[in-house]
Structures are given as structure tokens and as C-alpha cells.
């Protein structure tokens, strides 16, 4: 059995889109097969069918953790120019803005939000506050995120002034300043089992749920994300993603190009 055949067999029964997984996922699966002492993809497919815990582990095994600072820069420009100022103006100074990042990988995305807030929003709205929570199931990713050390390639979209101000060259890479690192609360979290925090103003869920899941599982996760948002709160996807028309009773598009959706399920 080749890897594509394994994906076609293992993914659809578990609500996963087999076409989204390729080279990096293959390495993860081969490593797991070796760890279990199995003979190949066919034996591992049988093992998954016979072991519910392994089947539940499969989405996390296949997931590819790729991110970088200020990925898709037009989104961040729109956040700082329009969305964040409007949200800050809407809330009193006593209520911090609640921002949630699902699948935070090594922390590039939530730290981008912290940097944006510190440099662009806080000087204009000095009384405003923000609470940034970043979730991931992978403990090693969370450990790396807390360390705040990054290779240059992950910073290629970061503005030069932010790089000079908040990153210290170190060990063939860059170390993020402690002040920014303290702004993000990292938590281990299993999206398929745990309840998301509620009353969020903005939820980032880019290249995870609406890339890898399909069918009933995708609908359930869309409902979970909608419940986590306050009425009128915003969901941010990756620009190559879409929630699909069957989810628009929960989340309606407010910016088609940047893939920003508004929670309508509780409004």
C-alpha cells in the first residue's frame, strides 16, 4: 500500500480530507509505524481500525505545523487599520479584547498579534487591553513558542522596524523580547475533545479545521468555534480557505478576500 492509498482508506471515515496531506504528513506516519513496530501503511491502517485511541490520534499525527510571522500581510494591515481600532472603540477600557489562536504551532501567529498590538494599537489607545490565548495539542510546539527563538525564514514578512526593536540576533536566529512573550498565554489543547474558551472577540483558526476536516466533523468544529465567539465576534481563516456555504448559518463572511467571518449564531 502506498501513502495515498493509506490516506484514502484512513481519512474519510474520520472526517478528514485525504487530499490535504502529503510529504510532511508521510514522514510523520512512517515514524509512527516504526515506533509501533508495524510493517507498513497497510498494517497501520488495520491498526487504526482496531484501536479507537489511535484513530483519535490520527488527525494530530497527519497535521503539518507550518507558520511564520505576519503570514498573509494584507490581513494584518486590515486588522490594524480597521478591525482592531473599531473593536477597541466598542469596548470600555476595563474589558480587554479577547483573542484566541487555535493551532498556534510555534507561536508565530499569536506573537504577531502581540507585536501589532504593542506597536500600533497601544500607542493610540493607551487605556485598552488585550488577552491573547494560543492553543495547540503539540507540547513540543508550545515549548518552542514559549522559548521565543526563531529562524530568519519565519520572519521574512515581519516589518523591519519590528524585527530591529523586538528581536535580538542569537544563535543563528532571533530571540523575541520577553515583554512580547509575556503577552501570550500558551495552553495545550485538543480541539477534538476540549471546550474552547467562550466570549472571544477574534478567533484565528487558519489552515486547520477548514483545510483538513470535512463532513460532520467539520460542521461540529464550526459549531464549536461559533460558540466560542461573542455575538458579532470574528473568525479569521487562511486566505486559501473557505468555511463553505453550509456553515454560513453560523458564520457569515464580512471580508471575502481576507476570509474574515462574523458570528451570527448568537447575535
N, C-alpha and C positions, 0 to 999 in steps of 0.2 A: 504494500500500500504506500503510495506517495503522499506527500503532505497535503496537497489539495483534496485528495480522496478522503483523508482523515478529517479535514475540516468539513467537507460536505456531509460526512456521517455524524460528526460530534456536535457541530454548531446548531443546526436548525432546531433540534429538539429542546435546546436550552435557550431559545430566543436570541441567538447570536447570528449575525450576518457573516457567513464564512468568507465572503469575497473581500472583507476588510483586512484580513490577516495575511501577512506574507513573511518576508525574510527574517525579521527580528523575532516574530512570534515562533517561527520554526525553530530557531535556536533555543528558545525557552522550552518548547515541548521536548526537543531532543535531550536537553539537560534533565528534564523531569523523568523521561523514560529511563535514562541512565541511572538516575537517583533511585528509581523503583526497581531496577534490575530487570526490566522488560525487554522484549526482543525487537520492538519496532512500533510503528504507528498503529498497525492492526491490533497488536496486543494491548496497546494503551487505550485504544477505542473500546475494546472489550472490558478493560479495567474500569474505565469511566462508567460504562453501562451498569457494571456490577457494584459500584461504590458511589453512593449518593454524595458523600463528602468530597470525593474527587471531582464529581460532576459540578458541585457548587464552587469548587476551586478553579475550574477551567476558565471562566471569564477573566480572572485576575492573572492567570498564567499566560493567556494569549495577549493581554494588553501590552501595548508598546508605549513606553514612557519617553516622550519627546516633547521638549518645550524650550522656550527661550524668552528673554526679557522683551517686553513690548511687542510680542508677536502680533502681526497684523496691525501696523501702526495707525492706520486710519481709525480703527476702533478707539484707541487710546486718545487720539486727537478729539474725537467726538465726545468721549467721556469728560474730558477736561473742559471742553468748550461749552457743552450743553447739559449733559445729564447730571453730573455731579453738582454744579452750581445750582441747578433747579431743585435737586433733592435737598441740598443744604438749606436753601431758602425756605423750603417747605417745612422743615423740622425746626424745633426750638433747639437752642444750644445745649439744653440738658439731655437731649436724646441723640446719642451717637448714631451715625449711619451704620447699618449692619450689612456687611459684605461677606459673602460666602464663596469659596473656591472649592469645587468638587473635583477630585483627581488632580491634586496640586503638583504631582511629580516632585521635582527637586526645589520647588519654591519660586521659580522664576515669575510666574503669573501673580501670585499674591504680593510678592515683593515689588513688582511693577506697580501695583495699586498703591502700596505704601509710599513708594517714591513719588508717584504722581500726586498723591495727597500732600505729602510733606513739602513739595516744591511748588505746586500750582494752586492748591486749594487752601491750605492752611494760611499762607500769607494774605489771602484775600478775605478769608472767613476765619479769623483767629479764634473765635469762640466755638467753632464747630469741632466735633469729634468723630472718630471713626473706629469701628471694631471690625477687624479683618480675621476671619477664621478660614483655615486651609485644611482640607481633609484629603487623606489618601490611605489606602489599605496597606501600602508597602512601607514597612518600618524603616528599611534602609533608605528609601527616598526621603522620608521625614527626617531622618538623622542628617542626611546631606543638606537638606533645606535649612535645618537649624544651624549647621556649621557655616552656611553662607559663603562658601568658596565656589567660584565658577570659572570655567574655561572661557577664553576670549570669544569663541564662536557663539556662545549663548548670549553674548552682549552686543552682537553686531547691529541690532536695531535700537539699542539704547542711545538716547541723546548724549553727545559728547560731554556736555556740561554736567550731567548727572553721573556719568562714569568718573569724571575727574573729582567730583565733590564727595561721592558716597562709596567709592570702591578704592581699595588700596591694592596696588600690584603686589602679588605674593605667590611664590612657589609656581611659577609658570601660569599663573591665573590671577584672579582678583578676589579679594575678601570684602564682603559687604559690611558697611558700618554697623556697629551694634545698635545704634539708635533706630535704624530701619528694621533690623532683625527683631527688635523688641515689639514692633508694631503688629506682628503677625502671630496668631495663636495656631500652632500646628497640632492636629489631632489624628490619631489612627482611627479609621472609619471604614466599615464595609457597607457600601451603598446598597447591596442586595439584602442586607439584614437589619441595619441600624436605621433609626429615625433621624431625618435631617433636622437641624435647628430651625425653629419657626421664626416668623416675623422678620424675614430678611428683606432688605431694600433692593439688593442686587445679588443674583446668583450667577456665577460663572460656571458653566459646565461645557467646556469646549473639547471637542474630539474625544468624547467618551460615550455617553448614553446614546446620542443621536448619530453616532458613527457606527458603533459596534453592535447595538441591540436592535431587535426588530420584533414585530408582532405583539403578543400580550405582554411580554416583559418590558418592552419599550413603553407601552401605554402605562403600565404600573409605575415605572420610574418617572414618567412625565407627570403623573398624578402626585407622586411624592414630592417632586420639585415644586409643583404648583402650590402644594400645601405649605412648603417652607417659605414661600414668598408672602409678604403682606399684600393686601389688596392694592393693586397698582404697581407692585414691585416688578422688577425687570429681570429677565433671564437673558444671558449673553451666551451665544453659541459661536463656534468657529465659522468663518466665512464660507467654508465649503460644505456646511451642514444645513439641514432643514428639519424642523420638527415634523413636517408632513401635515396635510390638511386635516387628518383625522384627530389631531391634537389641538386644533385651533379653538375648540370649545373651552380649553383650559388656558391657552397661551396664544394671544393674538399678536401678529407682527406689528411693530412700530417703526422698524427700520429694516427694510428688506435686504439691502446690500450688506449691512453690517451684522445682520442676523440677531437683532435685539427684539425680544418679545415681552409683552406685558401680561401679567397675571390677571385673568378675568374670572377665574373660578370662584373667587370670594368677593369680588367687587360688588 
